[in-house]
């Protein structure tokens, strides 16, 4: 293993050139001064520009077994060949995340919730799901697991979250931009690739009659798409290109619901996919608006989107009338853009499914008022027993990679301590802290674990 010495000039692939100021853990990490910050980074992520380094012999490598660390043995095998997946998972755990490819394998104690979501995904007659749980209860993890399952089954999927700072719920173009950027279509790729595939389908334009996508496919077929046209499709810029005017006003929910329902229909009917699944996290931040009417406009967007996903036939042709402040649907009361009074729903079936994840609160009652048959999944914090099982799996994986682990009683006691520290609901924080405790034991075999609390 190569160890950089203090004073060496190095380069990091993301942070650029820097100088090594110090090292720790026998060169495993380096304290590097970059142009605008100082940070601890892994030595293996650095390349030498100029200066000194040395090659350590195998005898100086980190210990590879609990016995060599002076720790009690857990009875597990001393020599285990670790997989790339094990390393990817532990690296992600250090950041408090789980890689998409392994999210289902690393889900504990959620069998009922996963079964509920799988049943909902298979029910093409049910277009919307409200996922409700407290902060840290695991909503984002379940959304990630649903995303992985849906992609495997042939759904096009896009994940997004609301940003209270951008008021992305009130200004529906901003949320559409997230959805468009994050769209993944199995076997094809991003939104741009899906549109190219639609343009390649034989026969007439499959989006003929769609107020936005019809012109987009015509231009792709004619080989006339420019950079600004592609940006417009993604919700970037002024959108005065092939899409026509795409307003960024609080009254524009119908335009973007129409776009998403059009995409869902085309992805299903012309590309042969299961449909378009849109996952929206942190919906509760929609209430953090500068003005009260912004929240009402956000509600109109989510209500219209869930009704479109549920193939509400009245959205196809309802009259649009002028109210005191804006244009609204005569039957639904939904807000419409005065610039583009296109319907919320393009065609039936929409091929669209929507999951809205939120914390408990008033939003739940409002959603149930919009749609009496709204599917609701309430989740509770992960049980301590399931969390203990998850920590033991992490313990075993760490043992396989580094030959270091905690005895079973230590795992139990440490899990309890971390649950108490983080309130029992921040599963990812507990997971991150547990891996950091293992790292501490690995690099500081002579120190007491209790000293870091």
N, C-alpha and C positions, 0 to 999 in steps of 0.2 A: 504493500500500500504506500502511495506517495504522500508525504507530509510536507506542506508548505511551511517555510520558516518566516519569522517576523521580518518585515521589510520587503518581502517579495511583491513584485507588481503582478497582478493577476487580472483576469477578465471573467465576468459572469455573463451568461447568455442573455439575461434580462436587464441587469443593473449596470452593465458596461465595465469599464476599467476601474481598478481600485488597488489599494495597498493593504497587505496583511499586517495588522497591528499586533495580533496575538492569536494563539490557538488553544484549544482545549480538547479533552477526551482523546489524547494522543493523536491529535491532528484531524480528528473526525469533523470538527467544526472550526471555522476561522472567523475571527473578528476583523472585518474588512471595512476600510474607509473608502466609500465611493464618492462620487462628485457631490452628491447632495445629502448623503446619510451614512451612518455607520450601522452595520448589521452583522449578526452571526449567520453564516451560511455554511452549508456542507462543503467540505473540501473537494468532494467528487464533482461538484458543480462548477469548479473553478479550473481555468487553464492558465499555465504560467506564461507571463510575458517576459519578465526579467527578474532575476534574483535567485535565491537559494531554496532548495528543497532536498529532502532526503528520502530514500527508499527504506522503509522499515521491513525487517525480516518477519517471517511468519510468527516467530516466537514473541514478537511485540504486538501481535494482533489482539483485539478484544477477546476476553474469555468466551468460550463457546459452550459452557455447561454450568449448571447450578453448583455442582460440586467444586469446580475450579473457582467459582465466585465466593465460596465459603458459605453458600446458602443451603438450607435444607432441600433435599431432593423431593420432587413431587411424584416420583415414580414413573414419569414419562420417559420416552426414549431419549438417549443422550445425543444421538446423531439422527437428524431428520433433514431431508432435502426440502428446503422451502421453495414454494412456487413463486412465479412472478406476481400472481394474483395476491398471495399473502403479503408481499411487500407493498403492492399498490394499496391494499386495504389499510395496512398500518400507517402508511404515509398519509392517507386521507383522514384516518382517525386523529392523527396529530393536529389536523386542521378542523376537526369537529365535523367532518363530512363523511359520506360513503360513496364510493365510485358507482356509477349507474350499473355497470356490468355485474356488480356483486350485491346490489341493494337487497334483492330478494333472499339471497343466502344469509345476509346479516340482519334479518328482521326476526325478532323474538317476541313472543307473547301477543302477536297481532293476527292470529289465525282467523278469528271471527271477522275482524275488520277487512282483511284481505279477501275473504270469501264474499263478503257483502259487496265490495267494490268490483270483484270479478263478475258477480251476478249482474250488477248494474251495467257493467260494460257490455255484457252479452245481450242485454235487453234493449233492442233497437227502438222500442216504443217509448223508452224513458230517456229524455234528452238532457236532463240536468240533475246534478247532485250537489247538495250543500253539505260540506264537511266542516264540522264544528268541534273545536277543542281549545283548551286554554293554551297560553303561550308555553312552549316547551313540551307539549303533550305528544308531539310526533306527527303533526299534520303534514309538514314538509316531507318527512320521510315516507309517509304513506302516498303522497302525491308522486314522489320519486319512484316508489315501487309500482304504482299504477302506470306511470309513464313507461317503465321497462316492460311490463306485461303487455301493454297496448302496442308498443312498437313490435314486439315479438309476434303478436297476433295479426299484424298487418294494418294497424291504424297509423295515420299521419298524426303526429302529436306536437303540440307547442306548449311550453311552460312559461309562465310570466308571473310577475308579482306587482302589486300596486305600490307606488312610491308616494307617500304623503307629500313630499317636497314638490313633486311634479304635478300633483293632483291628477294622476293618470286615469282615474276613474271618471272624473268630471269631464276631462278632455279626451274623448274616446279615441281620437287619432293616436294619442300617445300609447295607449294600451294596444291598439292594433299594430303599431310599429314594433312593440315587443313581441307580439304573437308572430308577425311576419318574419322578424329576424330569427326567432327561435324555432321556426317550423322545421320538422324533420319528417320526411316521407320515406318509408322503408323501400330500399332498392333504388331510390332516385336521388335523395339528398335534400337540398333546401328548397324554398319556395320557387326560386328561379328555375331549378331543374324540373320541378313539377309542371311549371308553365310551359317549358320547352317540350316536355313529354306530351302535354295536352295539345300543343300546336302540331305535334307530329302524328296525332291520331288521324286515320283516314276519314274521308268524307267531309261534310260541312263543319264549320266552326262549332265545337261542342258548347261554347259559351255564347252562341248567338242569342241576342236578346238581353244579355246581361248588361246593365248600364255602364259597367266599368271593364269587366274582364273580356267582354266580347271584342272591344277595340284593341285590348292588349294582345289577344291571340291573333287577331288579324295582322297586327303590325309585326309580331314574331314570325308569322308565316310569310310575310312579305320581306323579311330580312331587314327591317327598318328600325329596329329597337336601338336607341341610343343610351348612353350611360344615365342621362337624366330620366329616361323612361323607366329604367330598372329601379332607380332611386324612388321614383314616384310610386311604383308598385309596392315597395317596402315601407311606404309612408314617410319617406324622407323629403326634405326640401318643400318647395311650394306646390308640388304636384300639379303643375300646369301642363304636364307633358301628355303622354298617351292616355292616362287615366282620366283626364279632365280635372276639374277643380275638386280637391279633397280637403274640405274645410277643417280647421283645427279650432272649432268652437264647441261650447258645451251643448249645443243643440244638434250635434252631428251624429248621434248614436245610430240613427237609422242607416247612415251611409256605411258604417263599418260593420254593423250586424249584417247588412246586405252583402258586403264583400265576403265575410266569413261564411255565411250560409251558401253563397255562390261557390266558394272554394270547396266547402264540404260536399256539396252536390257533385261537383266535377271530379273531385278526388275519388268519390264513391262510384259514380256512374260511368266515368270515362277512363279512369286509371285502375279500376278494379280493387281499390283498397277498402278496408272496412268502413272508413269514414275519417272525420277530422275531430280529434279530441283536444279541447282547449282547457288547460289547467291554470287557474288564477289563484295565487296565494296572497295572504294578507289583505283580504277584502275589507276587513274592519277599518283599515286606514282611509277608506273612502269618506269616512265621517270627518276626517281631519282636513276640512276645507276652509278656505278663507271666507267664503260666503255661504249662507244657508242654501241658496238656490243651486250652488255647485253640487251639494250632496243630493238634492232632488234630481239633478240631471244625471248624476252617477247611478242613482237608483233606476232611472228610466233606462239607462244603457244595459244594466244587468238584467232588469226585468225583460226588456226586449230581446236580449241575447238568449235568455233561458226559454222564452216563449218560441223564438225562432228554432232553437234546438229541439223543441218539443213539437215542431211542425204544426203550430197553431194556424189553422187555415184562414182565420180572419185577418192575419197580417198580410196576406197576399194582395188584397184589394181594398183595404179599408180607406174611406175618404179621409183626407187631411184638411183640417179647418184651422182658421186663425183664432188664437185665444188672445187674451190681453197682453201676454208677454212673448208668445212664440207660437209656432205651428204644432198642433197635436193631432193624434189619431182620433177620429170621431167616436170609435167604439172602445179602443184600448186606453186612450188618454196618454199614450206614449208621446214623447217629444220628437219632432221631426225637424230636419234642417230646412230652412226656408230657401236655401240655395239649391239643394238637391233633395226633392221630396220622394226619394226612392223608397220602396217598401222595406221593412225589416227582414222579410223572408223572400228569397228569390223563387225557389221552387220546392215542392214536396216530392221526395224526402230531402231534407236539408243535408243529411249525412253528417250532422254536427252534434257533438256532445260537449257539455260544459260542466266543469267541476269548479265550484267556488269554495275556497277554504277560508274560514273566519273564526274568530274567537267568540265565545258566548256573548250575547247582547241583543239589542233591539233589532238588529238586522234580521235575525232568525224569524221573528214575528212578521216582519215586512215581506220576507220572501214567501212565507207560507200564505200570506194574504194574496200575493200575486198569483200563486198557483197552488190550489188546495192539495193537489196530489204530489207536491214537491217532495222528492226523496231526500231524507235527512239522515246523516250518519254522525252520531255523537261519539267522540273518542275520549277516553280517560287516560290519565298519565300511566305509563308503563308500570306494571306491578313490580314490587321489589324482587320477587322471586325470578321473574323473567329478566330483570336487569342483572341479577346475580348470575344467571345462566349465560347472559351475553358477556359479562366480564370474564367468566371462566373460559369462554371460547377465545377471547382476546388473549388471555393468559397463556393458553395452549399454543396459539399462533405465534406469540412472541417467543415462547420456548423453542418452537420449530425454527424460527429465524435466527435467534441470537443465543439460544441455550440458557436463557435467563427467565425465571418465572417466580411467582409467589406460591407459598404453600396454600392449600385450600382454605385453611382457617384465616389466613391473611387476606385472601380474596374476599371472603365473606365480610370480615371486619372493615376492609378498605371500601368495599361497595357501600356499606352502611354509613361510613363516615362521609363519603362523597355525596350520597343521597341527602344526608343531613345538611351538608354544606350548601348544596345547590337547591334545596327545597323539594327534591324528589320529582321534579317535572322536567328539568333540563337534561334530557337523556344524552344529547350530544356533548354537553359540557362534562357530564360525568364520564362519558367514554373518552373524551380528550384528556381529562385529568388522570384517568386510570393509566392510559398509555404513557403519559408524562411521568407517572410514578414508576412504571417499569423502566423507563429511560433513566430515571434517577438512580434506581437500584443497579442498573447495568453499568453506569459510569461512575458510581460512587458506592462501591460494594462495602466500604467500611463505615458508611454513614447510616444513621437511624432514619427510617422513613418518617417517623413522627416529627422530625425536625423541619420538614417542609410545610407543615400545617400550622 
